[in-house]
Amino acid sequence: MTTITIRGTTLSLIQGDITKQETEAIVNAANSSLMGGGGVDGAIHRAGGPAILQECKEIVSQQGRLPTGEAVITTGGNLRAKFVIHTVGPIWRGGTRGEPELLRNCYLNSLKLAKEKGIRTISFPSISTGAYGYPIDKAARVAIKAIVDFLETNEGIDEVALVLFDGNTYKAYQEVLDTEATMKDPRVHILEVLEILEREYPEVRIILNWRTPLELLIATILAAQCTDERVNEVTKDLFKKYQSVEDFAVANIRTLEEEIRPTGFYRNKARNIISCCLALVEKHRGEVPNSLDDLVNLPGVGRKTANVVLGNAYGQEAIAVDTHVGRVTTRMGLAISKDPDKIEEELREIIPQNKWTRATHLFGFHGRRICHAKKPLCSSCVVRDFCQTGAFLSGI
């Protein structure tokens, strides 16, 4: 048996028969009909007896077949476990039809259901690696990553076991778990992470072109859902025409819309720019304020935009969470939220304040260069030893 501890919860690998486990719940790799089948599914139904099947029938009659990745709970019948959580794993079709996400959902939804029911100990089989054909090494990465992610952000479960029937499956899972156990915690080693990124990208800076706080404010508003490179193409001419707050405040909205159309969402952006500049004229004497509270009260300005302005135009330490910063830091485990404002709060707690702005640039550039949204270049990542996701994504 191999064991690691995650925030007080034991995660262990066991080679054996899941029907004989004494955890409060065991997980069944079911089919969508919930009527039993081969492999683990059939073994659990046979060992648990007709009570499991009866409750499965009632569930299907009420809500239909169980979708892939979802989970439901029944009695454990004659099993040692009190409950069986049934989840439907994905059929492997090459990995291009959402199989990793669906498999991840099997583990996450089973754990969520266990937590909701007050279940503190739970055992999983290796889902989808039998008749459904999911490669064992890839399934192991998804399974352990999902379980670790859940345990990092949730309390209430004392023990999670992965019960693996044969030696080859156990070995594959053990290799992944060993990687997790030896991985450096990026939150503890944040200064080392930043030093490595600094050596890799010594010249990194904000990509948006600007000369004044106003230009940076406008450029950042335009950068929402648009690449910085395209924004620079637009602002090259835009800033020649509109050189003051007053110029933007009195702009013809239809003309401005056409001028910024390449950045996308141009109607909303044009309206926000004009409203923002009117507010600057009326409330701030035509000057871009240098406080967070004043900036976020401007129309169309959120915390990210405000922090970009503060960190770059005014030299104040600030963390601006754009899509790149958010993606890199959550993949690494530096933050767990999906909300940019909450990610900012989490990062402020672990990154020294005198490095907030620089960290924003480093993580953002790393996201553009290496940690891509769809196909991250994990093998080329200089901080992969600190990344909770990269070790698993490289094989998924």
VOVO-570319 format. One line per 8 residues: number of its first residue (from 1); their letters; for each residue x, z, y of C-alpha. Coordinates in Angstrom, 1 decimal, decimal comma. Layout:
N
NUM = A = X:Z:Y; ...
***
This chain:
396
1 = MTTITIRG = 0,0:0,0:0,0; 1,2:-0,9:3,5; -0,1:1,1:6,5; 0,3:1,1:10,3; -1,5:3,2:12,9; -3,2:1,8:15,9; -4,4:4,3:18,6; -5,0:6,9:15,8
9 = TTLSLIQG = -6,8:4,5:13,4; -5,1:3,7:10,1; -4,9:0,0:9,1; -3,8:-0,4:5,6; -3,4:-3,2:3,0; -4,5:-2,4:-0,6; -4,2:-4,6:-3,6; -7,3:-4,0:-5,7
17 = DITKQETE = -11,0:-4,4:-6,2; -13,1:-4,0:-3,1; -16,2:-2,9:-5,1; -14,4:0,3:-6,1; -13,4:1,3:-2,6; -14,7:4,7:-1,3; -14,9:3,8:2,4; -18,3:4,3:4,0
25 = AIVNAANS = -18,8:0,6:4,2; -17,3:-2,5:2,5; -17,6:-6,0:3,9; -19,0:-8,8:1,8; -17,8:-12,4:2,3; -21,3:-13,7:1,9; -23,0:-17,1:2,1; -25,6:-17,8:4,7
33 = SLMGGGGV = -28,5:-17,3:2,3; -27,4:-13,7:1,5; -28,6:-14,3:-2,0; -25,2:-13,6:-3,7; -22,8:-16,1:-5,1; -19,3:-16,3:-6,6; -16,1:-14,5:-5,9; -16,3:-11,3:-3,8
41 = DGAIHRAG = -20,0:-12,0:-3,0; -21,1:-12,1:-6,6; -18,9:-9,1:-7,5; -20,5:-6,9:-4,8; -24,0:-7,9:-5,8; -23,4:-7,2:-9,5; -21,7:-3,9:-8,8; -24,2:-2,8:-6,2
49 = GPAILQEC = -27,3:-3,7:-8,1; -30,7:-5,1:-7,0; -31,1:-2,8:-3,9; -28,6:-4,9:-2,0; -30,3:-8,2:-2,8; -33,7:-6,8:-1,9; -32,6:-5,8:1,6; -30,8:-9,1:2,0
57 = KEIVSQQG = -34,1:-10,9:1,2; -35,9:-8,8:3,8; -33,3:-9,7:6,4; -33,5:-13,4:5,7; -37,3:-13,3:5,8; -37,2:-11,7:9,3; -34,4:-13,6:10,9; -33,5:-16,6:8,7
65 = RLPTGEAV = -30,2:-17,5:7,3; -27,1:-15,7:8,6; -25,0:-17,8:10,9; -21,3:-18,2:10,4; -19,3:-15,4:12,1; -22,3:-13,0:12,4; -22,8:-9,8:10,5; -25,7:-7,7:9,0
73 = ITTGGNLR = -25,8:-4,4:7,1; -27,6:-3,3:3,9; -27,4:-0,4:1,6; -24,5:-0,1:-0,8; -26,8:0,4:-3,7; -24,8:1,5:-6,7; -21,5:1,1:-5,0; -19,3:4,0:-4,0
81 = AKFVIHTV = -19,6:2,7:-0,4; -22,9:3,7:1,3; -23,2:0,4:3,1; -22,4:-3,3:2,7; -21,8:-5,3:5,9; -22,4:-9,0:5,1; -20,6:-11,7:7,1; -20,4:-15,4:6,6
89 = GPIWRGGT = -16,9:-16,9:6,9; -16,2:-20,5:7,9; -15,4:-23,3:5,5; -11,9:-24,7:6,2; -12,1:-28,2:7,6; -8,5:-28,6:8,8; -8,7:-26,0:11,6; -10,1:-28,3:14,2
97 = RGEPELLR = -13,8:-27,3:14,1; -13,5:-23,7:15,5; -12,6:-22,1:12,2; -10,1:-19,6:13,7; -12,7:-18,3:16,2; -15,5:-18,2:13,6; -13,3:-16,2:11,2; -12,2:-13,9:14,0
105 = NCYLNSLK = -15,9:-13,3:14,8; -16,5:-12,2:11,1; -14,0:-9,3:11,6; -15,0:-8,4:15,1; -18,8:-8,5:14,5; -18,4:-6,5:11,3; -16,4:-3,8:13,1; -18,8:-3,8:16,0
113 = LAKEKGIR = -21,7:-3,3:13,6; -19,8:-0,5:11,9; -19,2:1,2:15,2; -22,9:0,9:16,2; -23,9:2,6:12,9; -21,4:5,4:13,2; -19,4:4,2:10,3; -15,9:5,5:10,5
121 = TISFPSIS = -14,2:3,9:7,4; -14,5:0,3:6,4; -12,9:-2,1:3,9; -12,6:-5,9:4,2; -11,8:-8,6:1,7; -9,8:-11,7:2,6; -12,7:-13,7:4,1; -12,9:-17,4:3,5
129 = TGAYGYPI = -9,7:-17,8:1,5; -11,5:-18,3:-1,9; -14,0:-21,1:-2,4; -14,1:-21,8:1,4; -10,5:-22,9:1,3; -9,1:-21,2:4,4; -5,2:-21,1:4,0; -4,3:-17,6:3,2
137 = DKAARVAI = -1,4:-17,3:5,7; -3,5:-18,6:8,5; -6,4:-16,4:7,6; -4,2:-13,3:7,4; -3,0:-13,9:11,0; -6,6:-14,3:12,3; -7,8:-11,2:10,3; -5,1:-8,8:11,4
145 = KAIVDFLE = -5,1:-10,0:15,0; -8,9:-9,5:15,2; -8,7:-6,1:13,7; -5,8:-5,0:15,9; -7,5:-6,3:19,0; -10,7:-4,4:18,2; -8,8:-1,1:17,5; -6,8:-1,4:20,7
153 = TNEGIDEV = -10,0:-1,4:22,7; -12,4:0,7:20,7; -12,7:4,2:19,4; -14,8:5,7:16,6; -13,3:4,1:13,5; -10,8:6,2:11,6; -9,7:3,8:8,8; -9,7:0,1:8,2
161 = ALVLFDGN = -8,5:-1,3:4,9; -7,9:-4,9:3,8; -8,5:-4,9:0,1; -6,7:-8,0:-1,4; -7,4:-9,0:-5,0; -4,1:-10,7:-6,0; -0,4:-10,4:-5,3; 0,0:-13,6:-3,3
169 = TYKAYQEV = -2,7:-12,7:-0,9; -1,3:-9,2:-0,5; 2,1:-10,6:0,3; 0,8:-13,0:2,9; -1,1:-10,2:4,7; 1,9:-7,9:4,4; 4,2:-10,4:6,2; 1,7:-10,5:9,1
177 = LDTEATMK = 1,2:-6,8:9,2; 5,0:-6,2:9,2; 5,3:-8,5:12,2; 2,6:-6,5:14,0; 4,4:-3,2:13,2; 7,7:-4,3:14,5; 6,5:-6,0:17,7; 7,5:-4,5:21,0
185 = DPRVHILE = 4,7:-3,1:23,1; 4,8:-5,2:26,3; 3,2:-2,4:28,3; 6,1:-0,1:27,4; 8,7:-2,8:28,0; 7,1:-4,4:31,1; 10,3:-4,3:33,1; 12,2:-6,1:30,3
193 = VLEILERE = 9,4:-8,7:30,1; 9,7:-9,4:33,8; 13,5:-9,5:33,7; 13,3:-12,1:30,9; 10,8:-14,2:32,9; 12,9:-13,8:36,0; 16,0:-15,2:34,2; 13,9:-18,1:32,8
201 = YPEVRIIL = 12,2:-19,0:36,2; 14,6:-17,8:39,0; 13,2:-20,2:41,6; 9,5:-19,7:40,9; 7,2:-19,5:43,9; 3,7:-20,2:44,8; 2,9:-23,9:44,2; 0,4:-24,3:47,0
209 = NWRTPLEL = 1,9:-25,8:50,2; 1,2:-23,9:53,4; 2,8:-22,9:56,7; 0,4:-20,3:58,1; -1,9:-17,6:56,7; -4,9:-19,9:57,6; -3,5:-22,8:55,6; -2,8:-20,6:52,6
217 = LIATILAA = -6,3:-19,2:52,8; -7,9:-22,6:52,9; -5,6:-24,0:50,2; -6,5:-21,0:47,9; -10,2:-21,5:48,4; -9,7:-25,2:47,4; -7,7:-24,3:44,4; -10,7:-22,7:42,6
225 = QCTDERVN = -11,3:-24,8:39,4; -8,6:-27,3:40,6; -4,9:-27,7:40,1; -2,5:-26,6:42,8; -0,9:-30,1:42,7; -4,2:-31,8:43,5; -4,9:-29,3:46,3; -1,5:-30,1:47,8
233 = EVTKDLFK = -2,4:-33,8:47,9; -5,6:-33,1:49,7; -4,2:-30,6:52,2; -1,4:-32,9:53,2; -3,8:-34,8:55,4; -6,4:-32,0:55,8; -4,0:-29,7:57,6; -2,9:-32,5:60,0
241 = KYQSVEDF = -6,5:-32,9:61,1; -7,6:-29,3:61,1; -4,9:-27,1:62,7; -6,8:-24,0:63,8; -9,6:-21,7:62,7; -11,8:-23,2:65,4; -11,2:-26,7:64,0; -12,6:-25,7:60,6
249 = AVANIRTL = -15,4:-23,7:62,1; -16,8:-26,6:64,0; -16,1:-29,2:61,3; -18,9:-31,6:60,3; -19,8:-30,4:56,8; -20,5:-33,9:55,4; -17,1:-35,1:56,6; -15,3:-32,1:55,3
257 = EEEIRPTG = -17,0:-32,5:51,9; -15,7:-36,0:51,5; -12,2:-34,9:52,6; -12,0:-32,2:50,0; -14,0:-34,0:47,3; -11,0:-34,5:44,9; -10,7:-30,7:44,5; -14,2:-30,5:42,8
265 = FYRNKARN = -17,1:-28,3:43,8; -16,6:-29,8:47,2; -20,0:-28,9:48,6; -19,7:-25,2:47,9; -16,1:-25,2:49,1; -16,9:-27,0:52,3; -19,7:-24,6:53,1; -17,4:-21,6:52,3
273 = IISCCLAL = -14,6:-22,9:54,4; -16,8:-23,4:57,5; -18,6:-20,0:57,0; -15,3:-18,3:56,5; -13,7:-19,7:59,6; -16,9:-18,9:61,7; -16,5:-15,3:60,5; -12,8:-15,3:61,5
281 = VEKHRGEV = -13,7:-16,5:65,0; -16,6:-14,0:65,4; -15,1:-10,9:63,8; -11,3:-11,4:63,8; -10,5:-13,3:67,0; -9,6:-16,4:65,0; -6,9:-14,6:63,0; -6,7:-14,2:59,2
289 = PNSLDDLV = -6,8:-10,5:58,6; -4,0:-8,7:56,7; -6,1:-6,2:54,8; -7,8:-6,6:51,5; -11,1:-5,1:52,6; -11,4:-7,5:55,6; -10,4:-10,5:53,5; -12,9:-10,0:50,7
297 = NLPGVGRK = -15,7:-9,6:53,2; -15,1:-13,2:54,3; -17,5:-15,8:52,9; -16,0:-17,5:49,8; -13,1:-15,0:49,5; -12,7:-12,9:46,4; -9,9:-10,6:45,3; -7,8:-13,3:43,9
305 = TANVVLGN = -7,8:-15,4:47,1; -7,3:-12,2:49,2; -4,3:-11,1:47,1; -2,7:-14,6:47,2; -2,8:-14,4:51,0; -1,6:-10,8:51,2; 1,2:-11,3:48,7; 2,6:-14,5:50,2
313 = AYGQEAIA = 1,5:-14,9:53,8; 1,9:-11,2:54,7; 4,5:-10,0:52,3; 2,4:-7,2:50,9; 2,6:-6,4:47,2; -0,5:-7,8:45,5; -1,5:-9,1:42,0; -3,6:-12,2:42,1
321 = VDTHVGRV = -5,2:-13,0:38,8; -5,9:-16,7:38,4; -6,7:-18,4:35,1; -3,0:-18,6:34,2; -2,1:-15,0:35,0; -5,2:-13,8:33,1; -4,5:-15,9:30,1; -0,8:-14,9:29,7
329 = TTRMGLAI = -1,4:-11,1:30,3; -4,4:-10,8:28,0; -2,6:-12,8:25,2; 0,4:-10,5:25,5; -1,8:-7,4:25,4; -0,9:-6,3:28,9; -4,6:-6,4:29,7; -7,7:-6,3:27,6
337 = SKDPDKIE = -10,5:-7,3:29,9; -11,8:-10,8:30,5; -12,8:-10,0:34,1; -10,1:-11,0:36,6; -10,7:-8,0:38,9; -10,5:-5,6:35,9; -7,3:-7,4:34,7; -5,8:-6,8:38,1
345 = EELREIIP = -6,6:-3,1:37,8; -5,0:-2,9:34,4; -1,9:-4,7:35,6; -1,6:-2,5:38,7; -1,3:0,5:36,3; 1,7:-0,8:34,3; 3,6:-3,0:36,7; 5,7:-1,2:39,4
353 = QNKWTRAT = 4,1:-1,9:42,8; 7,3:-3,4:44,2; 7,0:-6,2:41,6; 3,3:-7,1:41,9; 3,6:-10,3:43,8; 6,7:-11,5:41,8; 4,9:-10,7:38,5; 2,0:-12,8:39,7
361 = HLFGFHGR = 4,3:-15,8:40,2; 6,2:-15,3:37,0; 3,1:-14,9:34,7; 1,4:-17,8:36,5; 4,3:-20,2:36,1; 4,8:-19,2:32,5; 1,1:-20,0:31,9; 1,5:-23,4:33,4
369 = RICHAKKP = 4,8:-24,2:31,6; 4,5:-22,6:28,2; 1,4:-20,5:27,6; -1,1:-23,4:27,8; -4,8:-22,7:27,2; -5,3:-24,9:24,2; -1,9:-25,4:22,7; 0,5:-22,7:23,8
377 = LCSSCVVR = 4,2:-23,5:23,0; 4,8:-20,1:21,2; 8,0:-21,3:19,6; 9,5:-22,0:23,0; 8,3:-18,7:24,6; 11,0:-16,4:25,8; 8,7:-13,3:25,6; 7,2:-14,0:22,2
385 = DFCQTGAF = 8,7:-10,8:20,8; 6,4:-8,9:23,1; 3,3:-11,0:22,6; 0,4:-9,7:20,5; -1,0:-13,2:20,2; 1,9:-15,6:19,9; 3,1:-14,4:16,5; -0,4:-15,2:15,2
393 = LSGI = -1,3:-18,3:17,2; 1,9:-20,0:16,0; 0,5:-20,2:12,5; -3,3:-20,6:13,2
***
